[in-house]
């Protein structure tokens, strides 16, 4: 059945912590809310040309090798009720490493040197994504990780956090037809030959009149595109009264949830270097996690795990100003050239519970740029975060 595909204004995104290599069902509570049009899953399949001598200039064939992909998305920041993780909690946890929810006080994200493959109460892990547009097509990524997190704080604007990374497995479900009737309890679903290619694991689907038990959908676990016997496998088995011939294979569509918490704005911010408090203009904090795929083993076409494959770094680009030397301009600029380190703290938003984010670099060296003279003495600088007293203490995020 031909159905018009509408634009991305009707897209939905879901994110979930997963055990690497194990795709699990998405639920409404996994809703994430990226800025429209910013979320992307970009798969790749590595094909290598064959180079036999065959007496012709024509390419004879290719061999399919490894596969994976990249993902990215931009999100607003919404501190929730005190002690409640924000909607982007799984992303923050995967990027930083440790999530600590303290009663009715705060949600704190700190760094960890560990890279776990299985979610725990506090430690981050791999991620999985579901991206659905208007119920007509959906894409999935399993075994995903965060390589970079960028916190953008435009003064008197709306802060965002940009996440990007990679994933091991890519799946999809596009709207199409089954070959014939399927009875209750069936796990192998025939595909009409004209519909071959409409599904690939890991993914989720539903069928005309059957969205699984309690609207839980079906996980697609395998497929076969052989002409005349094309089919795919699902878990669990057909839950309803069975499927009639020609029933549609549909992307699984969850209702999702509305964004929760209070949208954070970069008004009433406060920046301090130790005891020095300049006027804050804007900031960009970049975390390179150093996490990447273990994809060199010649045992599978997918990455077999994730690990720490590069050094972690935290850098903050800051713009600020001074109105007089007593406010700290002279010592801050002078000491910066000598490599002095500071306890750098940036509060984003008003000093009001559940409406603020605190960014902390306990020991940061400031590379300051030449100041600009105008109505205000404007300065720009880069803070290089270093370990302060214990491992992995160079950066923390608090929503409080």
NORPE-V681128 format. One record per backbone hydrogen bond with DSSP energy under -0.5 kcal/mol. NH is the residue of the N-H (numbers start at 0). CO is the residue of the C=O. If there is no record, write none. Layout:
<<NH/CO> <NH/CO>>
This chain:
<<5/3> <9/6> <10/7> <11/131> <12/31> <13/129> <14/29> <15/127> <17/125> <19/116> <21/18> <22/20> <29/26> <30/27> <31/12> <34/73> <37/34> <39/71> <41/69> <42/40> <43/67> <45/65> <46/44> <47/62> <49/60> <53/51> <62/47> <64/45> <66/300> <67/43> <68/166> <69/41> <70/164> <71/39> <72/162> <74/160> <75/32> <76/158> <77/75> <78/261> <79/83> <83/80> <88/85> <90/87> <91/87> <92/88> <93/89> <94/90> <95/91> <96/92> <97/109> <98/121> <99/107> <101/99> <101/105> <102/100> <104/101> <105/101> <106/398> <107/99> <108/396> <109/97> <110/391> <110/394> <111/95> <119/122> <123/96> <125/17> <126/143> <127/15> <128/140> <129/13> <130/138> <131/11> <132/136> <133/9> <133/131> <135/132> <136/132> <137/172> <138/130> <139/170> <140/128> <141/168> <143/126> <144/165> <146/144> <146/163> <147/163> <148/286> <149/161> <150/284> <151/149> <151/159> <152/150> <152/282> <153/151> <154/152> <154/280> <155/265> <156/153> <158/156> <159/151> <160/74> <161/149> <162/72> <162/160> <163/147> <164/70> <165/144> <166/68> <167/141> <167/142> <168/141> <170/139> <171/199> <172/137> <173/197> <174/135> <175/248> <177/246> <178/189> <181/242> <184/237> <185/182> <188/186> <188/231> <189/187> <190/229> <191/176> <194/191> <195/192> <197/194> <199/171> <202/219> <204/217> <205/249> <206/209> <207/247> <209/206> <214/211> <215/212> <216/210> <217/204> <218/234> <219/202> <219/217> <220/218> <220/232> <221/232> <223/230> <228/225> <229/225> <230/223> <231/188> <232/221> <233/186> <234/218> <237/185> <242/181> <245/177> <246/243> <248/175> <249/205> <249/247> <250/134> <251/203> <253/251> <261/78> <263/76> <265/156> <266/264> <269/346> <270/277> <271/344> <272/275> <273/271> <273/342> <275/272> <278/320> <280/318> <281/318> <282/152> <283/316> <284/150> <285/283> <285/314> <286/148> <286/284> <287/285> <287/312> <288/146> <288/286> <289/146> <291/306> <293/304> <294/292> <298/296> <299/296> <303/293> <304/293> <306/291> <308/289> <308/306> <309/289> <312/287> <314/285> <315/382> <316/283> <317/315> <317/380> <318/281> <319/378> <320/278> <321/376> <326/323> <327/324> <328/323> <331/327> <332/328> <333/329> <334/330> <335/331> <336/332> <337/333> <337/334> <338/335> <339/334> <341/363> <343/341> <343/360> <344/271> <344/342> <345/358> <346/269> <347/345> <347/356> <348/346> <351/349> <354/351> <356/347> <357/397> <358/345> <359/395> <360/343> <363/341> <364/383> <365/339> <366/364> <366/381> <367/365> <368/379> <371/377> <373/375> <376/321> <377/371> <377/375> <378/319> <380/317> <381/366> <382/315> <383/364> <383/381> <384/313> <384/382> <385/362> <392/389> <395/359> <396/108> <397/357> <398/106> <399/355> <399/397>>
